Amino acid sequence: MAERGLTGLYPGTFDPITNGHVDIISRAATLCARLVIGVARNAGKGPLFPSDERVELVRAEIEPIAARTGTIIEVRAFDSLLIGFAQELGAHVIVRGLRAVSDFDYEFQMAGMNARLDPKIETIFLMASERQQFISSRFVKEIAQLGGDISSFVPKLTLERTLRRVGRTK
């Protein structure tokens, strides 16, 4: 049951959005009255999709979650310091997904830095569901570019757009 009034922020590059991301969003939506999906512009990472298209894909893929949970879900691009974006939104929590122990060290350090910058904003970690633990956007892009089947890793619209973006049609 969502705590009324609780605003959560789930940040990421979502390049592209995967079934793992959708799983975390779905579960985070049950914890918050309002959930903002923050799409980091991060041009330095050499994204496959421009930020406006990533925002569009995330919106399309998560629409059913908002309808099912009754949670207000917004999708917004940002290119500022994460904690500043969280403050701007009035977020109470930053939601982070963990796939494996290897994610924990980085996320632990990030949570500590964010807590020092604003101790009123908590970081909560959601473990990836068993079926999603190995999925990463980086692997999805690489598999798609090398001709592999990514259909079990991404939602339908994202599959079509990713294959088109890498020069493959479905």
N, C-alpha and C positions, 0 to 999 in steps of 0.2 A: 504494500500500500504506500503510495507516494506521500511524503510529508508535504502538506499544502504550503505553498510559498517557497519551497526550496528550489533554487535555480542551480542547475549543473551545467558545466562546460566540458564538452568532449572535444579536445583539439587533435588535429592530425593533418597530414597532407592529403590523404584520401586519393592517391594517385596510382591506381584507381581505387574506389571504394570496393572492399571485398566482403564476402559473407562473414568473415571474422568481425569486421567493423559493424556490419548490420546486427550481428549477435550482441555485441557490446552495447550498441545504441538501444536495441530492444530491451535489454535488461536494465540499462541506466534509466530508461523512460519509466520504469516501474518505481524508481526511487525518487524521482523529481516531479514537481508540478510543471516546471519549465526546463527544457533541455536545449542548450545551444550547441550545435555542431560547428566548431570553429575550423574552417578550412584554411590552413596556413598557405600563404602564397609561395614562400620558399623557392624562389626562382633559382637559387643556388644549387638546389638538388637536381636541376635539369628535369623538370616534370614532363611526363608524357602528355598530360592535358593541361591547358591553361586554367588558371584559377576559376574563371567564370564558368567553364564547362564542368569542372569538378564540383562546384557549388550546385549547378543544375543537376548533375548525376546524383549527388547525395540527396538533394530534395526529392527527386523522383523515386529513388530507391527506398527512402524511409517514410514516405507518405502513409503507407498502410500501418506503420507502427504508431503514428500519432492518432490515426483513426481508431485503432484497436485499444490503445491505452488511455486515451483522453488527455494525454500529456501535450502541452504546447511545445512543439519542436520547431526551432528556427535553425536555419543554416546561413552562416555568415562567413565571408572571407576576412582574414586579418593578416597584417604583416608587422605587428608590433610585438613587444615583449608579452609573453603569455599572461603573466600576472596582471599587467596593465589592461589587457583585453578582458580578463576575468573581472577586474574592478569596474571597468566601464559597463559591463553587463549586469553588475550586481550579483555575480555568481557567489554561491556559498561553498560550492565544491568543484574541484577539477576531477574529472573522471579519466582514468587511464586504464587501458587494457594490458594485461600481462599474458604472454604466450608461453614463456619458458623462463627458467632461472636466468638465462642470459639477458633478458629484458630487465630483470629486477635491479641490477646494479645501477644502470643508467637512470631508471625511473626513481629509484631511491634517492639518488643524488639530486635529481630534478625536483622531487617533492621537498627535499630539505632546503634547497635554494629558494623555492617558491614560499615555503613557510617562513623563511627569514625575511623575504620581501614583503609578505603580508600574512601574519599569523592567523588572521580571521578567516582565511580561505583554506579549507581542508583539501587534501588530495585523497581520493578513494580509488582503490585498485579492484578491478574486476578480472578474474581469471578467465582466459579464453575457454570456451566450451571445448570439450575433448576433440570434436570433429573439426574445430577451427584452429587448433594450436599451432599448426605448422604453416598457416597461410600468411603471407606478407605481400604487400603491394609490389615490392621489389621483385620477388620471385614470380608473381603473376605477370609482370611486364616482361621479364626475361623469357619465361615459358612461351608467352604469346609471340614475342619477337622471333623465337626459334622454331615456331610452328607447332608447338604443343597445344594440348586441349586444356583450356582454362575454365570450361563451363561449370565445373563443380566448385570453383573458387570465388566466382563473382555472380552478382545478380544479372538477370537477363539483359536489361538495357545496357548495363556496363559491359557485358560480354560483347554485344554488338558494336558498341562505340570503340572498345579496346581493339577488337579485330580490325575494324576500319582504320583506326589510328596507326596500326602497325602494318597496314597495307594488305590485310587479309579480309576477305568477306565471308560472312556466315550464310 
